[in-house]
Amino acid sequence: MATVLSVSGSPSPTSRTSRLLSHLDARLTAQGHEVVPLDVRTIPAEALLGADFRHPAIVRATELFARADGIVVGTPVYKAAYSGALKALLDLLPQYALAGKTVLPLATGGTTAHVLAIDYALRPVLSSMGAGHIVQGWFTLDTDLTAHEDGSLTVAPGASEALTQVLDQFAAAIGRTPLLAAAG
């Protein structure tokens, strides 16, 4: 099956976004995919903010993106946009780091006022990085996610059904996207 990079753009170690990605990663793994998690918050701040392209953590992240067939990008929404931590990482990747990749954008937030952050903030940058196919993304309200002490997550039934549908569409699309030649 495919290799999927699961990228959490949350700066918080107890984030609902990270827990949601772990929850979805389990489904992809059960379908036979190799899932590699990447929490942007674990990359040293000095490497991200200092634009240290040669830092081992940045080199490793770049290699993970290159090796992946599909990429799930999850972010909390702050001020109607994806997280600054995610932005800092995306800025350090090669211009066409997503060439030929199938990408699933996901976002979490406290209000439906931020639902368009996927299409108006995140999708354009993913497209500019050469994503071969960006499948339908999904925004999940924080109130639909219940984090438990043991690190597990319960997703409200309606949100769970929608997430299962977009995740399955993503899984079906992996590998069907022809590789695009990187420009420049």
C-alpha angles and dihedrals in degrees: 000000000000134000111238124195110209108201121193112197094188118121091205124089091210095046123150087216092059091045091049090052091050089050091052092042088061090057092049090048090050088054089058101260123135106237121199114190121213119187107195089204089069092062109095112260092226090059093048099041095036091051091232100175091179097053108120092237092054092045090050092048090050090051091049091054091048093050096048124098091195134018129207110199116195125183140164112237116241122177091351094303142083119274123289090231090059091045091052091053095045089051090058097050121093114275093254099034090134097048109141093002127129108226132197113196116204130179138184128200148151100252140031087237085085097051093106093057089094095056099035103035112019105031095056093055092046089050092048088055090061101256107184093214129000107199124207108297127214136220117206124195116234088233089064091059122073114190117205130209091249091060095257125127135218117205119205112251099251093046091044092055092049093047091049090053096050092043092051090048089052092048091050092050096051110105095015093086113095115230112259121216110245111242122231 
